[in-house]
Amino acid sequence: MGQPVTVVSKPVSRQGILSFELNRSITGMGHRNYFSDQFLSTASDSTAEQDFQNADFSDQDIADWVANQLFIKFQADLKSIHLNSNVITIELNDNVAGGGNTNKTSIQTDITKFLEELFLFYSLS
């Protein structure tokens, strides 16, 4: 089953910024920044999902892995990711951020669901 993660989307006053609070610490007390042009893998969605099923994460930093998975899944929508302890702050690309609240709400919902299921290895349903 893995570890279900509780994710709360926090309101942010800046347009194009999303903030999520998790019930799990991702970085300890450190800050990590990731940018879309530097993300760790260029794998496609199907390859990423296959890699996830067979991966051994014992020698990888969890913060790097989480950022990488977000960029793989939402690469067209994300400009940067900042991780600090249990808070993930995401800057959206201009095409998403400028698309109004509908685009922002949609991507926010998708990312919330993705983060909640990130550490699940199989579902009970």
Secondary structure, 3 states (H helix, E strand, C coil): CECCCCEEEECCCCCCEEEEEECCCCCCCCEEEEEHHHCCCCCCHHHHHHHHHHCCCCCCCHHHHHHHHHHHHHCCCEEEEEEECCEEEEEECHHHHCCCHHHHHHHHHHHHHHHHCCCECCCCC
